[in-house]
């Protein structure tokens, strides 16, 4: 799996550790993921906004999340991405 992070200059070392732990969780869940790109749009005290784009078995999946903290926005984005992956996996199984 290819992993790219854009907007990294906005992150503290603690936030990078949090993101790395969450990415390991996604890797366990998302078999067949070819590419994952995370765009950190804004991360200031009181607001953090990000987008994630994943390519799973040829299908692009996209999610956008915002929260009051970095951790909440990461959790929201990953939850949305995991739901999309499960739906995509079910569609492939139904074919």
Secondary structure, 3 states (H helix, E strand, C coil): CEEEEECHHHCCHHHHHHHHHHHHHHHHHCCCEEEEEEEEEEEECCEEEEEEEEEECCEEEEEEEEECCHHHHHHHHHHHHHHHHHHHHHHHHHC
